[in-house]
Amino acid sequence: MNNTLKKICVIDGQGGGIGSTIIRKLKDRFGESIEILALGTNAIATAQMLKAHANRGASGINAIVHTVKSADYIIGTVGIIMPNAMMGELTPEMAEAIALSPAKKILIPLTQENIEIVGLTSLPLPQLVDDLIDRHEEAFLEQTIKFS
């Protein structure tokens, strides 16, 4: 029997700024008690998220499709489950893999797409990420027990 850390995949594209903000705040709160995987739709986004101290990172369709299958949590904007979001960087294959992953999806209601989510208040990104962390703090820290 061994304890493993929760595996949190942070997915972002374009310049990786949103993903970097999420990772910095997660690392500030939890340090090395969680494993953060930076999954970028492109190498620039992944590099930025790695600079924010993600544990590991990978880029592109296959990396995202493969990695989300074993994640405990997936964090990103609402666009990560929308085919062709992020100016086409988020492929239909990526969106489907993310949406069908058994991981819990925690989505931030920011999007550049022509979508409006009714009933949400407009808050700045740092406040949205703080709320995300506050709501899920206990779950992120629970140990996953695997029997060998």
C-alpha positions in Angstrom: 0.0 0.0 0.0 1.3 3.5 -0.8 -0.1 7.0 -0.7 0.0 9.1 -3.8 -0.6 12.8 -4.3 -3.6 14.1 -6.1 -2.8 14.6 -9.7 -4.2 18.0 -10.9 -4.0 18.8 -14.7 -4.0 22.5 -15.5 -4.9 23.0 -19.2 -4.3 26.3 -21.0 -3.3 27.5 -24.5 -2.2 30.6 -26.3 0.3 32.4 -23.9 -0.4 30.2 -20.8 -1.2 33.2 -18.6 -4.4 31.8 -17.0 -2.8 28.4 -16.4 0.3 30.1 -14.8 -1.9 32.1 -12.5 -3.7 28.9 -11.4 -0.5 27.0 -10.9 1.2 29.8 -8.9 -1.8 30.0 -6.5 -2.1 26.3 -6.1 1.7 26.0 -5.3 1.5 28.9 -2.9 -1.3 27.2 -1.0 -0.3 23.5 -1.2 3.4 23.4 -2.1 4.5 19.9 -2.9 1.5 18.2 -1.3 -0.2 18.0 -4.7 1.2 17.1 -8.2 0.5 19.7 -10.9 0.8 18.7 -14.5 0.8 21.6 -17.0 -0.9 20.6 -20.2 -0.5 23.2 -23.0 -2.2 23.3 -26.3 1.2 24.7 -27.5 4.8 24.7 -26.2 4.7 28.4 -25.2 1.7 27.8 -22.9 3.4 24.8 -21.4 6.7 26.6 -20.9 4.9 29.5 -19.0 3.1 27.0 -16.8 6.3 25.2 -16.0 7.9 28.6 -15.0 5.0 28.9 -12.5 6.4 25.7 -10.9 4.2 22.9 -12.3 5.7 19.5 -11.4 5.7 18.3 -15.1 4.4 19.6 -18.4 3.6 18.4 -21.9 2.2 20.0 -25.0 -0.2 19.1 -27.8 -3.1 16.8 -28.7 -1.6 13.4 -27.7 -0.2 14.7 -24.4 -3.6 16.1 -23.4 -5.7 13.2 -24.6 -3.4 10.7 -22.9 -2.8 12.5 -19.6 -6.4 13.5 -18.7 -7.3 9.8 -18.5 -5.4 9.4 -15.2 -6.0 12.8 -13.6 -7.9 13.3 -10.4 -8.8 16.9 -11.3 -8.7 19.0 -14.4 -8.6 22.8 -14.1 -9.0 25.4 -16.8 -11.4 27.8 -18.4 -14.7 26.7 -19.7 -13.2 26.7 -23.2 -11.2 23.5 -22.5 -14.4 21.5 -23.1 -15.3 23.4 -26.3 -14.1 22.1 -29.6 -12.0 24.7 -31.5 -11.8 27.1 -28.6 -8.8 29.3 -28.0 -8.7 30.4 -31.6 -8.7 26.8 -32.8 -5.9 25.6 -30.5 -8.2 23.4 -28.5 -9.0 20.6 -31.0 -12.3 18.6 -30.9 -10.2 15.5 -29.9 -8.8 17.4 -26.9 -12.2 18.8 -25.9 -13.8 15.3 -26.0 -11.0 13.7 -24.0 -11.2 16.4 -21.3 -15.0 16.2 -21.2 -15.0 12.3 -21.0 -12.2 12.0 -18.5 -13.3 10.5 -15.2 -11.5 13.4 -13.4 -13.5 16.1 -11.8 -13.5 19.2 -14.0 -13.2 22.5 -12.3 -13.9 25.2 -14.9 -13.3 28.9 -14.6 -16.1 30.9 -16.4 -13.8 32.9 -18.7 -14.0 32.4 -22.4 -13.2 34.3 -25.6 -15.9 32.3 -27.4 -19.3 33.5 -28.2 -20.8 32.0 -25.0 -22.4 33.7 -22.0 -22.9 31.7 -18.8 -25.9 33.2 -17.0 -26.0 33.6 -13.3 -22.3 34.2 -12.7 -20.8 37.4 -11.4 -17.8 38.9 -13.1 -14.8 38.6 -10.9 -11.1 39.2 -11.7 -9.1 36.0 -12.5 -7.1 36.0 -9.2 -10.4 36.1 -7.2 -11.8 33.3 -9.3 -8.8 31.1 -8.7 -8.8 31.9 -4.9 -12.5 30.8 -4.9 -11.6 27.6 -6.8 -8.9 26.7 -4.3 -11.1 27.6 -1.2 -13.9 25.3 -2.5 -11.7 22.3 -3.2 -8.9 22.6 -0.7 -9.8 19.5 1.4 -10.4 17.3 -1.7 -7.0 18.3 -3.2 -5.2 17.3 0.0 -6.9 13.9 0.5 -4.5 11.1 0.0 -5.2 8.5 -2.7 -4.5 5.0 -1.4 -3.3 2.5 -3.9 -2.9 -1.2 -3.1 0.1 -2.9 -4.8 
